[in-house]
C-alpha cells in the first residue's frame, strides 16, 4: 500500500492506493500553509493517523508515502527549497525528514513539487509521453510545469526547471509577485487579476456574466461564456491565451516540446482559448523563422 499526500495551499488530500496506483480511499481537509511549519505538519500527522485508522491500516503496512506540495522541491534531497505560498517557513525545509518523523522509516518516502507530480501522472497515463519531449502545464493556485524528455523528468541542479509561473512575461507590470519580481506569468493569469479587471469593466447586460458578482466569477464561468460566443468573455480569454502563447514561445526556444498537456483549471478551457493560443504561437513561430532567415 502507498499513501499519497497532496499538501496544497487551499486543501490537503490523503489518498490510500495499491502499489500499482489503484485508489482505495481518500479524504480532503482545508489547508493554510501560512501557518507555522510545525503546526501544519502536526495537523497533517493527526489527519493521517485518523485516516489510516478509519481505513484499518497500520503505518508499517505501507510501502511508501509520496508527498506533493507547492514550491520549488529538490526531489533527490527531499527538501522544499522555497515556496511563495509559505515564505514564513524559510529555505531548504527537510520535508522528507519531517515525513519520516510522522510515518516512521518506510522503504520509500518521496517529496515532489505539485507541477512535477502532475507531470508524473501524465507520464504514467498518457500514451506517447514516454517518447520525445513533453511539456505538462499545471494550473491551479499558480502555474508550473513538468518537462519530460524520453520518459525522464527534467529538474536541474537547483530544481528550478519547470517554474514557468515565475517567467517574466511583462516586466513593466505594476503588480509585485511574491517571488519579488514583476510581470510573472502566474500573476498575469491569476483569477484575482481577472476579477479586478472585471470589476473595473463590468460585463454588459448581454453577457452571461452580467448577473454574477466579479468576486464570484471563475475561469469556468469565463470559458463557458466564451464557448457561448460571448464577446465580452472572449476578450479576457484572448488575453489569457496570449499570455500562455508567450510562455510557450519562450519555452520552445530552450526545450521545444513536441506535445503540450494542460492539467488543472486550464485543462477545461474552451476551443476558442485553444485556437487563440495556437494562432498566437504560430505567429511567434513564423516571426522567429523569418528572423532566422535574415540573420
C-alpha positions in Angstrom: 0.0 0.0 0.0 1.0 3.6 -0.6 -0.2 6.9 0.9 -0.3 9.9 -1.4 -0.4 13.3 0.3 -1.3 16.5 -1.7 -0.2 19.2 0.7 -1.5 22.2 -1.3 -2.3 25.8 -0.4 -6.0 25.6 0.0 -6.6 21.9 0.7 -4.8 18.7 1.5 -5.8 15.3 0.1 -4.9 11.9 1.5 -5.2 9.0 -0.8 -4.6 5.4 0.0 -3.6 3.3 -3.1 -2.2 0.0 -4.1 1.4 -0.2 -5.2 0.1 -0.1 -8.8 -1.8 3.1 -8.1 -5.4 1.8 -7.8 -7.2 4.2 -5.4 -8.7 2.5 -2.3 -9.8 5.5 -0.1 -9.3 9.2 0.1 -10.2 12.3 2.2 -9.8 16.1 2.0 -9.4 18.7 4.6 -8.7 22.5 4.4 -5.1 23.7 4.3 -3.5 27.0 5.3 0.2 26.9 4.5 0.8 30.4 6.0 0.7 28.8 9.5 3.9 27.8 11.2 5.5 24.7 9.7 5.3 22.7 12.9 1.6 23.5 13.2 0.9 22.4 9.6 2.8 19.2 9.9 1.3 18.4 13.3 -2.1 18.9 11.8 -1.1 16.7 8.9 0.1 13.9 11.2 -3.2 13.9 13.1 -5.2 13.7 9.9 -3.0 10.9 8.6 -3.5 8.9 11.8 -7.3 9.3 11.7 -7.4 8.4 8.0 -5.4 5.3 8.4 -7.3 4.2 11.5 -10.6 4.7 9.6 -9.1 2.5 6.7 -8.0 -0.1 9.3 -4.4 0.2 8.1 -1.3 0.5 10.3 1.7 2.5 9.2 4.0 -0.4 9.0 1.8 -2.0 6.3 2.7 0.9 3.9 5.5 0.5 1.4 5.9 4.2 0.9 4.5 7.8 1.2 4.5 10.3 -1.7 4.0 14.0 -0.7 3.5 16.8 -3.3 3.4 20.4 -2.3 3.6 23.9 -3.7 7.0 25.4 -4.2 10.5 24.5 -5.5 11.3 21.0 -4.4 14.6 19.1 -4.6 13.1 15.6 -5.0 16.5 13.9 -4.7 17.3 15.6 -1.3 13.6 15.6 -0.2 13.7 19.3 0.6 11.4 22.2 -0.1 13.8 24.9 -1.3 11.3 27.7 -1.1 7.6 28.3 -1.6 5.9 31.7 -2.2 2.8 30.2 -0.6 4.6 29.7 2.7 7.5 32.1 2.9 7.3 32.0 6.7 8.9 28.6 6.6 12.2 29.9 5.2 14.5 28.0 2.8 15.6 24.4 2.4 12.9 22.7 4.6 13.8 19.0 5.1 10.3 17.7 4.3 11.4 14.1 3.9 13.0 14.1 7.4 9.7 15.6 8.8 7.7 13.0 6.9 9.8 10.2 8.4 9.1 11.5 11.9 5.4 11.3 11.1 5.4 8.0 9.3 8.4 6.1 10.5 11.2 4.6 8.4 9.3 3.2 5.5 11.1 1.8 2.4 10.1 4.8 0.2 9.5 8.4 1.3 9.2 10.7 -1.7 8.7 14.5 -1.9 7.9 16.4 -5.1 6.7 19.7 -6.5 3.0 19.7 -7.3 3.6 20.5 -11.0 6.0 17.7 -11.5 3.7 15.4 -9.6 1.0 16.1 -12.1 3.6 15.5 -14.8 4.4 12.1 -13.4 0.7 11.3 -13.6 0.7 12.2 -17.3 3.8 10.1 -17.7 2.1 7.1 -16.2 -1.2 7.5 -18.1 -0.7 9.5 -21.3 0.1 7.3 -24.3 3.1 8.6 -26.1 4.5 10.6 -23.1 7.5 8.2 -22.9 8.9 9.4 -26.2 10.1 12.7 -27.4 9.7 16.0 -25.4 6.5 16.6 -23.5 5.6 19.7 -21.5 2.8 19.4 -18.9 1.4 22.8 -17.6 -0.1 22.6 -14.1 -2.6 25.4 -13.4 -4.3 25.7 -10.0 -3.3 28.3 -7.4 -0.3 29.2 -9.7 1.4 27.9 -12.8 4.2 25.4 -13.0 5.3 22.8 -15.5 7.0 19.4 -15.9 9.4 18.9 -18.8 9.7 15.3 -19.8 12.3 14.1 -22.3 12.3 10.5 -23.5 10.4 9.5 -20.4 12.7 11.3 -18.0 11.6 14.3 -15.9 14.0 17.2 -16.1 14.7 19.1 -12.9 18.2 20.7 -12.9 20.7 21.2 -10.1 18.6 23.9 -8.4 15.3 22.2 -9.1 14.1 25.3 -11.0 13.3 23.6 -14.3 9.6 23.9 -14.7 9.0 27.0 -12.6 7.3 28.7 -15.5 4.9 30.6 -13.3 7.7 33.0 -12.5 8.7 33.5 -16.1 8.6 37.3 -16.6 6.0 38.0 -19.4 5.6 41.7 -18.8 8.4 43.3 -16.6 6.5 46.6 -16.8 3.5 45.2 -15.0 3.0 47.1 -11.7 1.9 44.0 -9.6 4.7 42.6 -7.5 4.8 38.8 -7.4 5.6 37.2 -4.0 8.8 36.0 -5.7 10.0 39.6 -5.7 9.7 40.3 -9.4 7.2 42.0 -11.8 5.3 40.5 -14.7 5.3 36.9 -13.7 3.0 34.7 -15.7 1.1 33.3 -12.7 0.2 36.9 -11.6 -0.9 37.9 -15.1 -3.3 35.0 -15.4 -4.4 34.7 -11.8 -8.1 34.7 -11.1 -7.6 37.6 -8.7 -6.2 39.7 -11.6 -9.1 38.8 -13.8 -11.7 39.6 -11.1 -10.1 43.1 -10.6 -10.3 43.7 -14.3 -13.9 42.5 -14.5 -14.8 44.8 -11.5 -13.2 47.8 -13.3 -15.1 47.0 -16.6 -18.3 45.1 -15.7 -19.9 42.8 -18.3 -22.8 44.3 -20.3 -26.3 43.0 -19.8 -26.0 40.9 -23.0 -23.2 38.8 -21.3 -24.0 35.6 -19.4 -21.6 37.0 -16.8 -23.7 40.1 -16.1 -25.6 38.7 -13.2 -22.5 37.4 -11.4 -20.6 39.4 -8.8 -17.0 39.9 -10.0 -15.6 38.1 -7.0 -17.6 35.0 -7.7 -16.6 34.7 -11.4 -14.3 31.7 -12.0 -12.3 30.6 -15.0 -15.0 28.0 -15.7 -17.6 30.9 -15.9 -15.3 32.7 -18.4 -14.7 29.6 -20.6 -18.4 28.7 -20.6 -19.4 32.2 -21.6 -16.7 32.2 -24.3 -18.0 28.9 -25.6 -21.4 30.5 -26.0 -19.8 33.2 -28.2 -19.9 36.0 -25.7 -17.6 38.7 -27.0 -17.0 40.2 -23.5 -15.8 36.9 -22.1 -13.7 36.2 -25.3 -11.8 39.5 -24.7 -10.5 38.0 -21.4 -9.9 34.6 -22.9 -7.9 36.2 -25.8 -5.7 37.9 -23.2 -5.2 34.7 -21.3 -4.4 32.8 -24.5 -1.8 35.5 -25.5 -0.1 35.1 -22.1 0.2 31.4 -22.4 1.3 31.6 -26.0 4.1 33.9 -25.0 5.1 31.4 -22.3 5.1 28.6 -24.9 7.2 30.6 -27.3 9.8 31.2 -24.6 9.8 27.6 -23.5 10.1 26.4 -27.1 13.3 28.4 -27.5 15.1 26.2 -24.9 13.1 23.0 -24.8 10.9 22.8 -27.9 8.2 20.4 -26.7 6.5 18.1 -29.2 3.4 17.7 -27.0 1.9 20.1 -24.5 -0.6 18.9 -21.9 -2.6 21.2 -19.7 -3.5 19.9 -16.2 -5.8 21.8 -13.8 -8.1 24.8 -14.4 -7.0 25.4 -17.9 -7.5 21.8 -18.9 -11.2 22.8 -19.2 -10.5 25.8 -21.4 -12.9 26.2 -24.4 -12.0 25.7 -28.0 -11.7 29.5 -28.5 -8.8 29.6 -26.0 -7.0 26.8 -27.7 -7.5 28.4 -31.1 -6.3 31.8 -30.0 -3.3 30.3 -28.2 -2.3 28.2 -31.3 -2.7 31.2 -33.6 -0.6 33.5 -31.5 2.1 30.8 -31.0 2.2 30.2 -34.8 2.6 33.9 -35.4 5.6 33.9 -33.0 7.0 30.9 -34.7 6.7 32.5 -38.2 8.3 35.6 -36.9 11.2 33.6 -35.4 11.7 31.7 -38.6 11.7 35.0 -40.6 14.2 36.5 -38.2 16.5 33.4 -38.6 16.3 33.6 -42.3 17.5 37.2 -42.3 20.2 36.6 -39.6 
